[in-house]
Amino acid sequence: MKVWVGAPRVGATGSLAQFAWYGPRPFSLLGPWGENLGKFYTRRKRLARFLSSFGPWSAAVFMLLQALQVVISPIPGELTGVIGGYLYGDTFGFVFSTLGLTLGSWIAFELASFFGRPLVEKFVAKNVLEKFHFLTSNAGAAISFLLFVIPGFPKDYLCYILGLTGMNLSTFLVVSTIGRMPGTYMLTMQGASIGSGQYETAIVITAISGAIVFIAYLYRSQLYHWIRGFREKDSTQ
C-alpha cells in the first residue's frame, strides 16, 4: 500500500473511499435524493433544469457530476457532455467538461492505485479487466493515450485499470485529459448546437460521431490486437 504525500490527494480520495467501497449502487447511499440524482442522467431536460436551479453554482455542480460519472463508471458520460454544451455553450461547456472529467479520472486513478484490484473489480466488468490485464504490467503513455482517443472505448474503466500499473500520476493526467478532448469537444458542440437552435448542425455532428463510433466498433477486434501487439513489441525493446 502506498504512502501518500499531500493533503489534497488524501482528501479527494478519502472523501469518496467509503461510498466507492460499499454497495453496487453508490447513488443509493445518498438516500432518496441520490436515487433521483441517478435518474437525472437519463433525462436531458430534467438534468438541465436541475443544474440551472443552482444559479451561479451551476457550473461547479456540473463539474462535480462530470467527475462523478467517471468514478461511477456505468453512468454514461455522453449525456453530461451534451448537457455541458447545451447549458454553457461550446467554449465554457468544453472547459467545464474537461475539468470535471480530469477530476474524476484523477480520483478513479488514485482509488485504484491505493486500494488495488479488489476495489477495481467493483467498478470494472470482469471481462473488460481480464481483456486489458496486459496493460497492468506497465502501460506505456502512447498506448494509454490511444485508448483514450479511440471512440467508444470505456475510458472510465481505463482510469481504474491504469491505476494498477504504477504509472506516474502526472503522465496519467496528461494522457487522459488530452486523450479525452476530441470526444468531449464533439459532445459539447452537439449540445451547444441544440442550445442555440442549430439543429441541422447538431444532426451532422451526431451523424459524424455515430459513424466514427460505428467504424471503431466494426474494427474493435483489429484495434485490440494491434494495440496489444504494439504494447508487447514496445515492452521487449
Secondary structure, DSSP 8 states (H G I E B T S, - for coil): -----SHHHHHHHHHHHHHHHS-S-GGGGGHHHHHHHHHHTT-HHHHHHHHHTTGGGHHHHHHHHHHHHHHSTTS-HHHHHHHHHHHHHHHHHHHHHHHHHHHHHHHHHHHHHHH-HHHHHHHS-HHHHHHTGGGGGT--HHHHHHHHHSTTS-HHHHHHHHTTTT--HHHHHHHHHHHHHHHHHHHHHHHHHHHTT-HHHHHHHHHHHHHHHHHHHHTHHHHHHHHHHHHHHHHT-
